[in-house]
Amino acid sequence: MRKLTFEFLAAMALTLAAILALASGVLANDVMVMNAFARASATPQASSAVAYITLENRGAEADRLLSIATNRAAMAHLHDTRSVDGIVSMEPVETLDLAPGQTVKMKPGGLHIMLMGLNAPLQKGSTLSLELLFKKAGKITVEVPIEGVAATASGQASGG
């Protein structure tokens, strides 16, 4: 009977320790990555491409997207498209803050992921892997379907 009591108390202590260890952190599933897609390369010589995702912070604490990486390009950075006095430009975005409950939708003509130094053109029907690094949620890897050249949403059958 003593052995059973000891095993029960040990299991309770380990469970409590695990709960306390997780209390200060944010689980990766607190940040949801949805509606991911990239546009196919327009030409075989294309050295850059663009990808879009939707991020939702389902956690109780703010988080921050720190970096993006892919095996399909030398660099992956957040960019935002801006139009000032009829002049359209792209500006790099160093980090992206996500407040609790906030959803950020990347879309053509706005916030997007710029892939530079492609190691091969992106072909419709294939995928690319993006590794997103968050301050609290850690690394999240997402497989991104490659849509048509002029796609504006995931699963859209436009463009070549």
SVG drawing of the C-alpha trace seen along z (x, -y; Angstrom):
<svg xmlns="http://www.w3.org/2000/svg" viewBox="-10 -63 31 65">
<polyline fill="none" stroke="black" stroke-width="0.4" points="0.0,0.0 2.9,-2.4 4.4,-1.8 1.1,-2.6 0.8,-5.8 4.3,-6.8 3.8,-6.2 0.6,-8.3 2.3,-11.2 5.3,-11.1 3.0,-11.2 1.1,-14.1 4.3,-16.0 5.6,-15.5 2.2,-16.6 2.2,-19.7 5.9,-20.5 4.9,-20.1 2.0,-22.5 4.1,-25.1 6.8,-24.8 4.3,-25.6 2.6,-28.4 5.1,-31.1 5.4,-30.1 3.2,-30.2 2.5,-27.1 3.1,-27.1 -0.6,-26.4 -1.4,-29.8 -0.4,-31.3 -2.4,-29.9 -1.1,-30.1 -3.9,-29.8 -4.7,-30.5 -1.1,-30.2 -0.2,-30.5 2.5,-31.7 2.4,-32.9 4.1,-30.8 7.1,-32.4 6.2,-34.4 9.4,-33.3 12.0,-30.6 14.5,-33.4 12.6,-34.9 14.8,-35.5 12.0,-36.6 8.5,-35.5 5.9,-36.4 3.9,-34.4 0.9,-35.3 -0.4,-33.9 -2.9,-34.8 -1.7,-34.8 -4.0,-34.6 -2.9,-35.0 -5.2,-32.8 -3.2,-33.1 -3.7,-35.4 -0.3,-37.2 1.1,-39.3 3.7,-37.6 6.0,-38.8 7.1,-37.3 10.9,-37.7 12.0,-36.0 11.1,-33.9 13.2,-31.3 12.7,-28.9 14.8,-26.4 13.6,-27.7 15.2,-31.2 18.3,-32.8 16.1,-35.3 12.6,-35.7 11.4,-39.0 8.2,-40.7 7.4,-43.6 4.5,-46.1 3.2,-47.7 2.4,-51.4 0.9,-54.0 1.8,-57.6 0.6,-60.3 0.1,-57.7 3.6,-56.2 3.7,-52.6 6.7,-51.2 7.6,-48.3 9.1,-48.7 10.7,-46.0 9.0,-45.2 11.5,-44.2 9.1,-42.5 5.3,-41.9 3.5,-42.2 0.4,-40.1 -1.8,-41.2 -4.0,-38.6 -6.9,-37.8 -5.4,-39.7 -5.6,-38.4 -3.2,-39.7 -4.1,-38.8 -1.3,-39.2 -2.6,-39.9 -1.6,-41.3 -1.1,-45.0 -0.4,-44.9 1.7,-43.0 3.4,-40.0 6.4,-37.7 9.1,-38.5 11.2,-35.6 14.5,-36.7 17.3,-34.7 15.1,-31.8 17.1,-28.6 14.5,-27.5 11.3,-29.0 8.2,-28.4 5.9,-26.1 2.1,-26.0 1.0,-22.8 4.1,-22.4 4.8,-23.6 7.4,-25.5 8.2,-25.3 8.3,-28.4 9.7,-28.5 8.3,-31.3 10.1,-32.2 8.0,-33.8 9.3,-35.3 7.0,-33.2 5.5,-30.5 8.8,-29.5 9.2,-27.9 6.2,-27.1 6.8,-25.4 4.1,-25.6 3.8,-24.0 2.7,-26.6 0.9,-25.6 2.0,-27.4 -0.9,-28.8 -1.1,-30.6 1.0,-33.6 -1.9,-36.1 -3.5,-34.2 -5.1,-36.4 -6.1,-33.7 -5.3,-30.1 -6.9,-27.5 -7.5,-30.0 -7.2,-28.7 -5.9,-31.8 -2.8,-32.4 -0.3,-29.8"/>
</svg>
